[in-house]
Amino acid sequence: MPLANKMRIKKEAALAITDSRIKVQVDINIVFFTFSLHISRFFDYNIVYDVKEGIMNYEDIVHNPQVKLAISLKHLHLQREELASLTYQQVEATMLHYIWKYKKPASLHQAVDDIFALQLGEIVGYLSNQAIVVGSQMELDDFQELIGGH
């Protein structure tokens, strides 16, 4: 095989490799772009963001699927790492009635930051306070069953 043919074959092989790398890069970019569009539809901040007002509605924030997802993630983390008997409802109630009682989040990212900053001590403190409030509203007869009396 003449040297010119060998050089031509090597050059064509190099071009084919370069073309395949470009094609792979283009395919990766298309997949990433498609994935980005899918994710941006999931995290659609315009659902709760009032463009005219420039603020977010508190009710829309607390009922937002991303906020519920963040609460669920925090619940599972605390349940796995610190307190196995912790429930989603306890974490959610702590956020709604304790953390956000006086300091309501103004944006979705602030709500998620508040959720991820939540400590187990805050949940236990809130639940202890709730037990005292509920207990103070009960009649003495209601406690007989708990104590074991007839």
Helices and strands as residue ranges (DSSP letters): H 3-42, G 45-47, E 49-50, E 55-56, H 58-62, H 65-81, H 88-94, I 95-99, H 108-117, H 120-136, H 140-147
